[in-house]
Amino acid sequence: MTSLQMSAQEEMVEKFLDAAARGDLSQLSALLSHSPSLLNQTGYSGWTALMLATRNGHHHVAEKLLSLGCNKLCTNSSSQTAYDIAKFWGHGHIARLLSRADDGTLHGSTLHPQENYFSRETLDRLSGKRSDAGWLEAKQRDPDTVYLLFSNLSPMATVTKDTSGDGMEPGTPDTPVWFAINADEDAAELLKRCEDNGCFFPKTPNRDLLRLDEEEAGVVAQARSVLAWHSRYSFCPTCGSPTSLQEGGHKRSCLNPECRSLKGVHNTCYPRVDPVVIMLVIHPDGNQCLLGRKSIFPARMFSCLAGFVEPGETIEEAVRREVEEESGVKVGPVQYVSCQPWPMPSSLMIGCHAIATSTDIKVDEDEIEDARWFPRQQVVDSMFRGAHQTLVIPPRQTIAHQLIRHWIGINSNL
């Protein structure tokens, strides 16, 4: 390209960006019809037409640019996306436009709340029927009832015939009543009696559970968490006596008539849920996030910091304590984002964003092996360009992945 041609191109880019900044849709459209490559061109400090239209509140221009397929993930020299700019300047109507997925749903919309993996409630829990022994007995004999069989907390699954690859199918969610059973018998012996030759028990359930579809995942999460509790509470934690199963598996009662657990309500009698905070810590400049790495992670993978909530502790204080313990970074404001059941064995992951008030990192090597600040653009590149990058983001089924998506302003349905 000659210097004269380069000058003409630069002039056209300048006119295009100026039209976007002024909200002149007619000129912008005319320039694009002549040179479609202008759509994602950048000017001073890496600002695109979408960013300039957003900065000045020109909703109609932003809408047009998005309809033409402009890249809303571009960042300027300050690592800001157009979504960040809309939020900063208070243009909520444009922020909602920028966060809209292809299906029209809105990121963070109260009409379309974020649903994390393992969270979908496909089945009615029928809590009112749990104490009805006659109903339970009848349903256990009902030929339409589905039984989910687990071996050492690994669910029996079948190989799907989907051309996208092997998967796991615990059954059909339309069946009226489901029960789950954890067998002590050897998995190989159980499979010998199975009529379907495609059945198997995953050898690495913590990983293979992430291959379920959304509906199956919610069912298995509920079943596995309750079965894990039964495997650990065969004896009363109050007096050590044997316990019996009640209320369709949602309660265990001590068989010692003198045990004080039989008087009043005791949390040892019901399936326990362990609250865990998991948080994406955001740099004070808003354009970096703190991610940590454990030695058991796959190569180059970094994730959000996490830790158990201690007795008598609020979610906010648990976030601040865990972040400082693991990374040495101090945290101020904490905002709840969403939560996720995690049936390994029975945690509730409470997802938060937290704003750092300090930036120096001092890793507790007993907890994690590394922690770093990652620029927004590197995170975006890793999420959408895959494992070839130097940073690998946790898979989409994890709440860590969704917290990162939430931060960069991308709908989880994309």
C-alpha positions in Angstrom: 0.0 0.0 0.0 1.4 3.4 -1.0 1.6 6.3 1.5 -1.2 8.0 -0.5 -3.4 5.0 -0.2 -2.6 4.7 3.5 -3.5 8.3 4.0 -6.9 7.9 2.2 -7.6 4.8 4.4 -6.8 6.6 7.6 -9.0 9.5 6.5 -11.9 7.2 5.9 -11.4 5.5 9.3 -11.4 8.9 10.9 -14.6 9.9 9.2 -16.2 6.6 10.2 -15.3 6.9 13.8 -16.4 10.6 13.9 -19.8 9.7 12.4 -20.2 7.1 15.2 -19.2 9.6 17.9 -21.7 12.1 16.6 -24.5 9.6 16.1 -24.7 10.3 12.3 -26.2 7.0 11.2 -26.6 8.1 7.6 -22.9 8.9 7.1 -21.8 5.8 9.0 -24.0 3.5 6.9 -22.8 5.2 3.7 -19.1 4.7 4.6 -19.8 1.0 5.6 -21.5 0.3 2.3 -18.4 1.6 0.5 -15.9 -0.2 2.8 -17.3 -2.9 5.2 -13.9 -3.5 6.7 -14.3 -0.2 8.6 -16.6 -2.0 11.1 -14.0 -3.0 13.6 -11.3 -0.4 12.8 -9.7 1.4 15.8 -8.6 5.0 16.3 -6.9 6.8 19.1 -6.2 4.6 22.1 -7.8 1.6 20.4 -11.4 3.0 20.4 -13.8 1.5 18.0 -16.9 3.0 16.5 -19.0 1.0 18.9 -17.1 2.4 21.8 -17.5 6.0 20.6 -21.2 5.5 20.0 -21.6 4.0 23.4 -19.6 6.7 25.1 -21.9 9.4 23.7 -25.2 7.5 24.3 -26.1 6.8 20.6 -28.2 3.7 21.1 -29.4 3.6 17.4 -25.8 3.6 16.2 -24.7 0.9 18.6 -27.7 -1.2 17.6 -26.9 -0.8 13.9 -23.2 -1.7 14.4 -24.2 -4.8 16.4 -26.7 -5.9 13.8 -23.8 -5.8 11.3 -21.7 -8.1 13.4 -19.2 -5.8 15.0 -16.9 -7.3 17.6 -18.2 -6.1 21.0 -15.3 -7.9 22.8 -12.7 -5.5 21.5 -10.8 -3.6 24.2 -9.2 -0.2 24.1 -5.8 0.7 25.5 -7.4 0.9 29.0 -8.7 -2.7 28.6 -12.3 -1.5 28.4 -15.0 -3.1 26.3 -17.9 -1.1 25.0 -20.0 -2.7 27.8 -17.6 -1.3 30.4 -17.9 2.1 28.8 -21.7 2.0 28.8 -21.7 1.1 32.4 -19.2 3.7 33.4 -21.0 6.6 31.7 -24.4 5.4 32.9 -25.9 4.5 29.6 -27.9 1.5 31.0 -30.0 1.1 27.8 -26.9 0.6 25.7 -25.4 -1.7 28.4 -28.5 -3.9 28.2 -28.2 -3.9 24.4 -24.5 -4.9 24.5 -25.2 -7.7 27.0 -28.0 -9.2 24.9 -27.3 -12.8 23.7 -28.2 -14.0 20.3 -31.5 -15.4 21.6 -32.5 -12.0 23.0 -32.0 -12.8 26.7 -30.2 -10.2 28.8 -27.1 -10.8 30.9 -28.1 -10.2 34.5 -31.7 -9.7 33.7 -34.2 -10.5 36.4 -36.4 -12.0 33.7 -33.6 -14.4 32.7 -31.6 -15.2 35.9 -28.3 -16.9 35.5 -28.6 -20.7 35.8 -25.4 -22.5 36.6 -24.5 -26.1 35.8 -26.0 -28.6 38.4 -28.6 -26.0 39.2 -31.5 -26.9 37.0 -34.6 -28.2 38.9 -36.1 -30.8 36.5 -37.9 -32.8 39.1 -40.4 -31.8 41.8 -38.8 -32.6 45.1 -42.2 -33.6 46.6 -41.1 -32.7 50.1 -44.7 -33.0 51.3 -44.7 -36.7 50.4 -41.5 -37.7 52.2 -43.3 -38.6 55.5 -46.0 -40.6 53.7 -44.7 -44.2 54.2 -47.6 -45.7 52.2 -47.1 -43.4 49.2 -43.4 -44.1 49.2 -43.9 -47.9 49.3 -46.4 -47.8 46.5 -44.1 -45.7 44.3 -41.2 -48.0 45.0 -43.3 -50.8 43.4 -44.6 -48.7 40.6 -43.3 -50.1 37.2 -42.9 -46.5 35.9 -40.6 -45.4 38.7 -37.0 -44.7 37.7 -34.1 -45.9 39.9 -30.8 -44.2 39.5 -28.1 -46.6 40.5 -24.8 -45.4 41.9 -21.7 -47.4 42.7 -19.3 -45.7 45.2 -21.2 -42.5 44.4 -20.6 -42.9 40.6 -23.8 -42.9 38.6 -24.6 -45.6 36.2 -24.7 -44.0 32.8 -25.3 -45.0 29.1 -23.5 -44.1 26.0 -25.6 -41.7 23.9 -26.1 -42.1 20.2 -25.6 -38.3 19.7 -23.1 -37.7 16.9 -21.4 -35.1 19.0 -19.7 -37.8 21.0 -20.3 -40.0 24.1 -22.3 -38.6 26.9 -24.2 -39.7 30.0 -28.0 -40.3 30.3 -29.4 -41.1 33.7 -32.9 -41.4 32.3 -35.8 -39.3 31.1 -36.9 -36.3 33.2 -40.6 -36.9 32.3 -40.9 -40.0 34.6 -43.1 -39.2 37.6 -41.0 -40.5 40.5 -37.3 -41.1 40.8 -35.3 -42.9 43.5 -31.5 -43.1 43.9 -29.6 -46.0 45.3 -25.9 -46.3 46.1 -24.8 -50.0 45.9 -21.9 -51.4 47.8 -21.5 -54.2 45.3 -18.6 -54.2 42.9 -19.3 -52.1 39.8 -18.3 -54.8 37.4 -20.7 -57.3 39.0 -23.6 -54.8 38.8 -22.9 -54.2 35.1 -23.0 -58.0 34.4 -26.7 -58.0 35.4 -27.5 -54.9 33.3 -29.6 -55.7 30.2 -28.2 -52.7 28.4 -24.6 -53.3 27.2 -24.1 -49.6 26.8 -24.1 -49.0 30.6 -21.0 -48.1 32.5 -19.9 -46.4 35.7 -17.5 -43.5 35.2 -14.1 -44.1 36.6 -13.5 -40.4 37.3 -16.9 -39.1 38.4 -15.7 -35.7 39.4 -14.7 -35.1 35.8 -17.3 -37.1 34.0 -20.2 -35.5 35.8 -19.4 -32.4 33.8 -20.4 -34.2 30.6 -24.0 -34.5 31.6 -26.6 -32.2 29.9 -28.1 -29.5 32.0 -31.3 -31.4 33.0 -29.4 -34.6 33.9 -26.8 -32.6 35.9 -29.4 -31.2 38.2 -30.9 -34.6 38.9 -27.6 -36.3 39.5 -26.3 -33.4 41.7 -29.3 -33.8 44.1 -29.1 -37.6 44.2 -25.3 -37.8 44.6 -25.2 -35.2 47.4 -27.8 -37.0 49.5 -26.2 -40.4 48.9 -22.8 -39.0 49.9 -24.4 -37.8 53.2 -25.8 -41.3 53.8 -22.4 -42.8 53.2 -20.9 -40.7 56.0 -23.8 -40.7 58.6 -24.5 -44.4 59.2 -23.9 -43.7 62.9 -25.2 -40.9 65.0 -22.7 -38.1 65.4 -24.3 -37.2 68.8 -24.0 -40.6 70.6 -22.4 -43.0 68.1 -25.4 -45.3 67.8 -26.7 -46.7 64.5 -29.2 -44.5 62.6 -32.1 -45.4 60.4 -33.2 -43.9 57.1 -36.5 -41.9 57.1 -38.5 -39.5 54.9 -37.5 -41.0 51.6 -33.8 -40.6 52.4 -34.0 -37.0 53.5 -33.6 -37.7 57.2 -31.7 -40.2 59.5 -32.8 -40.8 63.1 -30.7 -42.3 65.9 -31.9 -45.7 67.1 -30.9 -44.9 70.6 -34.1 -43.8 72.4 -32.1 -41.9 75.0 -30.1 -39.8 72.4 -30.6 -36.1 72.7 -30.7 -35.8 68.9 -34.3 -37.1 69.1 -35.4 -34.1 71.2 -35.8 -31.0 69.1 -34.4 -30.2 65.7 -30.7 -31.1 65.0 -28.8 -30.4 61.8 -27.1 -33.8 62.1 -30.5 -35.5 61.2 -30.8 -33.9 57.8 -28.5 -33.9 54.7 -25.9 -31.3 55.1 -24.8 -28.6 52.7 -21.3 -27.1 53.1 -21.2 -23.4 52.0 -18.2 -22.4 50.0 -17.4 -18.9 48.8 -15.8 -18.6 45.4 -14.8 -15.2 44.2 -13.4 -13.3 41.3 -11.2 -10.5 42.8 -11.1 -7.4 40.6 -8.1 -5.0 40.6 -8.8 -1.5 41.8 -8.3 -0.3 38.2 -11.2 -2.5 37.1 -9.3 -4.0 34.2 -7.5 -6.9 35.8 -8.7 -9.9 37.8 -6.9 -12.1 40.3 -6.8 -15.9 39.5 -5.0 -18.6 41.4 -3.7 -22.0 40.5 -3.4 -25.3 42.4 -0.9 -28.0 41.6 -3.7 -30.4 40.7 -5.0 -28.1 37.9 -4.4 -28.9 34.2 -1.4 -27.1 32.7 -1.8 -23.3 32.5 -5.2 -23.3 34.2 -6.0 -20.6 36.7 -9.3 -20.2 38.5 -11.1 -18.1 41.1 -10.1 -18.3 44.7 -12.4 -20.3 47.0 -12.8 -21.5 50.5 -15.3 -22.8 53.1 -17.4 -20.5 55.2 -16.6 -20.8 58.8 -19.2 -21.0 61.7 -20.5 -17.6 62.6 -19.1 -15.9 59.5 -20.9 -13.9 56.9 -20.3 -14.5 53.2 -18.6 -11.1 52.8 -16.1 -11.8 55.7 -15.4 -15.3 54.4 -14.5 -13.8 51.0 -12.2 -11.3 52.5 -10.5 -13.8 54.8 -10.0 -16.5 52.2 -8.6 -14.0 49.6 -6.1 -12.6 52.1 -5.1 -16.0 53.4 -4.4 -17.5 50.0 -3.0 -14.5 48.1 -2.2 -11.8 50.6 -4.5 -9.4 48.8 -7.0 -7.3 50.8 -10.6 -7.0 49.7 -13.2 -4.3 50.3 -16.7 -4.4 48.7 -18.1 -7.9 48.0 -21.1 -8.5 45.7 -23.0 -11.7 45.4 -23.5 -12.9 41.8 -25.0 -16.4 41.7 -24.6 -19.8 43.3 -24.1 -23.4 42.2 -24.7 -26.8 43.9 -21.5 -28.8 43.7 -22.1 -32.5 44.5 -18.4 -33.4 45.2 -19.7 -34.3 47.8 -22.3 -31.7 48.8 -21.2 -28.1 48.7 -23.0 -24.9 47.7 -20.7 -22.6 45.8 -21.6 -19.0 46.6 -20.2 -16.9 43.7 -19.1 -13.3 44.3 -17.2 -10.5 42.8 -14.9 -8.6 45.2 -12.9 -5.4 44.7 -9.3 -5.4 45.9 -8.0 -2.7 48.1 -4.4 -3.9 47.8 -2.5 -5.4 44.9 0.7 -7.1 46.2 0.5 -10.8 46.1 2.0 -13.2 48.7 0.9 -16.7 48.0 0.2 -19.2 50.8 1.8 -22.2 49.2 0.0 -24.6 51.5 -3.2 -23.5 49.8 -2.3 -22.6 46.2 0.9 -22.7 44.1 0.5 -19.4 42.2 -1.7 -16.3 41.9 -1.5 -13.5 39.4 -3.3 -10.5 38.1 -4.6 -11.1 34.5 -5.5 -8.2 32.1 -9.1 -8.3 30.8 -7.9 -8.7 27.2 -5.9 -11.8 28.1 -8.9 -13.3 29.8 -11.1 -12.6 26.9 -8.6 -14.1 24.5 -8.2 -17.2 26.6 -12.0 -17.7 26.9 -12.7 -17.4 23.2 -9.5 -18.7 21.6 -9.1 -21.8 23.7 -6.2 -23.6 25.2 -3.6 -22.3 22.8 -3.2 -19.3 25.0 -0.9 -19.0 28.0 -3.9 -18.9 30.3 -6.6 -21.6 30.4 -10.0 -20.7 31.9 -12.0 -23.3 33.9 -14.7 -25.1 31.8 -18.1 -23.5 31.3 -19.8 -25.9 33.7 -18.0 -24.3 36.6 -19.2 -21.2 38.5 -15.6 -19.9 38.2 -16.1 -19.7 34.4 -19.5 -17.9 34.8 -18.0 -15.4 37.3 -15.4 -14.5 34.8 -18.0 -14.2 32.0 -20.1 -11.9 34.3 -17.1 -9.7 34.8 -16.3 -9.3 31.1 -20.0 -8.7 30.4 -20.7 -11.7 28.3 -23.9 -13.6 28.6 -23.4 -17.2 29.7 -25.6 -18.4 26.8 -23.1 -17.2 24.2 
